[in-house]
Amino acid sequence: MRWARPDRRAPDFHSLDPRAAPPPVTDSDPLLLDASGVVKNYGAVTALRNASLSVRRGEVHALMGANGAGKSTLVKILTGAIRPTAGHILIRGKESNVHSPAEARRAGLVSVYQEPALIPDLDVADNLRLTQTPVEPFRAWVKELGVDALDLREPARNIPLAVLRVLDLARALAAEPDLLLLDEMTAALPANLAERVLEVVRNQTRSGRSVIFISHRMLEISALCDRATVLRDGATVGVVDMAPGAEEQIVELMLGEKTGRAERRRATRTGEETVVDSGATPRLSARNLRVGTKLRDVSFDLLPGEVLGLVALEGQGQDELFGVLSGSIRPSGGSVAVDGRTARFGHPADAIAEGVVFVPGNRVEALCMQRSVRENIALPFSARIPTWGPIRRRMENGRIDDAIDRLQIDTRAQAEVQRLSGGNQQKVTIARWIATGARAVLCFDPTRGIDVGTKREIYRLLRELAARGTSVLLYTSELDEVHLACDRAVVIFNGRVVDTLSAAEADEPTLVRAAYGLTGTAARPAPDAPAANADPVGPPA
Amino acid sequence: MTATTTAPPALSPGRRFRRFMADYPIVPLIVLLAVLMVVLEIMRPGIVNERWVANTVKFAIPLAILAACQTMTMLTGGIDLSVGTIATMAAFIVATQTPVHGPAIAVMIALVPGVLIGLANGIGAGVFRVHPLIMTLGTSLIGTGALQVYQRTVIATGSEVPDALAWLGTGVTGGFPNALLVFVPLAAVIIYTLRSTGFGRLLYAVGDNEKASRISGVHYWQVIVAVYIVSGVLAGIAGLLYVGLIKAPSLSLAEPLLLPSVAAAVIGGTSIFGGRGGYAGTIVGALILRVLTTLLTILHMPEGLRDVLFGLIILVVTAIYLRITSDT
């Protein structure tokens, strides 16, 4: 808890505030922000190796990078939320001493994050008071951004998400920042609001103000931004002037030398190959699934004995898609069919009854941490009321032992799952459904944060499952491994399927281009199920 | 690390001791019980004899049954504060219905409020997600009120504790309290249920991680409704045994047992956060509380000071116990 400082309360001090009287024209330094050599270590882990970012006065500057490249770490450092291990950050040519978001705000740097920042239980007016935002400019901005009829007494929780995002932006604009930082600002907005937002952002620069713009939508970037800084593996790898063709240059930079590596890896695909009969009835098919504004229209077929990769940048609707398919979320539109029959899942139990099971990426969500390995694997055996009686140990033990063997789970610390390593915990979440038996496995980023060896084992296991006729839907954030594990890959962008690729085509550069919405739907009708047949890597076994 | 597997060399002796304690939490409890009895014997030589043991066990049994309600609901991450009221209702109803319908039917009627209150608790906590603390507190008040209304309707009938209940509650045969005839099978069933049935497995699972149990296909509300009904029935049984022991039904007969029943479960190693614990520990916990009561009684202290000491000892014991059995 920080006490409000006198200078934030007394209007007399406002004249000392640099943003009250910005001297943009007379300033000799053309750079508003100049960060260089920024390093951030978390213990032994390096989040940023050597990041730099310079923003000129009056430009919209894109910050680009794949998941995990270090964008959010850099943003947090700029806004004072965390401190860098090393590096220089100059604001208006002077060494920055911003140590908190509030100080950043006073230095003229205001950010709008991906998640709505208004406090749900307070009404809009009280939220404004919290940040000492003047009401009239705020109202003007809200109107300018295309939202009419806003009631300031409305509690924030009753306001729809898209409008909340606009309010966040209006609040930031009302503070008249020299540098506005927008993180995925347009992600939750309908097209008409997004357009207004982009227009307003563009206009900001007329008065010598600057904007740092983070987005996964390449089209917006090229339409809006003047320059783009590209991060890869914690370092700035290039600054690109936006001009026709710059998108390709950005993608090249984001990928780095990986383009060549993918070629070499293709030969090392592990595990068993399967024949996927594309004419067969799909094990699981999704038709025009919708969930709120996140998942807009997704259709695809998961064939028997197939590992189907799902590729998406963060927050493109994949969480909602898995929620619907596993029975945790009810769709607002569209349908799911299992073996050609329409299925309605009101609870995960309904999906499980159809053989559709879910392996969450977050192990804390999937495991009873204080229970033993065996109890965790056996949990589904007792889920239904008729199975609440005496446990059939002999039947269970056989299946559990078999699953533990197949996954080679290290059982030395099996009395409590929380004593296991992350990789072993992940194996337990999969072993559960191997012991119980499943016909379609939905794996949500199962290899996140586990070591390379275990990763390989998990991919091999998924291939093995497919070889035995189980279908696997695999969402993974590791794009360079999609072609190792999958028969086909479906790319989702902004809540829609934008591309379907065979394993042979699904190398990282192609996937990244598709995931950023640069290729796809326009070029190719989706979903194209027969793609699996064209897979030259998998000779019929 | 269980005793049956080879320990990795990295574990220090202290860590290993804690892991052992974490895996066998009953061991330190039994040691504590033994220590308390030795202390008692030293302070008042000769007090620990057959009669004293039988008496302690007799009084510990209703407490241990109520503590079973707490153990099972606490495993799911809940608590049942209505057990005192349910036990009181069962006791009062059986005493007032026996003169009218005879003991057998009176016992059946006496268990009905437990089932109904348990059902209400289960629906409230499991379906409408009211916190069990509030839900069971609410139904407990409703039950108490309903009992007062009921009392007016039976003023004319008088009350009579059935002989069978009195025999079970107070009788001792060959040194063993007769209540063990009910308690031993009941405890065996509870322990078996928790360890070796699908229902028991789910109690731990939903208390440990409701989300994980959900994606495994478990319907949370089914488990919660079932456990609160079971809890209500057990509380009713405890009330029947208790009225057989006290032989004087009143409108607040079993209320004083409510908080000790929670304490017994907590001392017995059941986590109020759910997912960890067991009934064997709870039984020892109930015995420890009874022995502590005796110990404080023979000190001839003023009642207030005795309560202060009682509370302090429970806090200290629980803190030490959690410290030595948590392996993190």
Interface residues (C-beta under 8 A of the other chain):
Chain A: S326 S328 H347 P348 A349 I352 A353 F358 P360 V364 E365 A366 L367 C368 M369 Q370 R371 E375 N376 A378 L379 P380 F381 S382 A383 R384 I385 T387 W388 G389 P390 I391 R393 T411 R412 A413 Q414 A415 E416 R419 R432
Chain B: M1 T2 T5 T6 P8 A22 D23 S196 T197 G198 F199 R201 L202 Y204 A205 D208 N209 K211 A212 S213 R214 I215 S216 G217 V218 H219 Q222 A226 G275 R276 D327
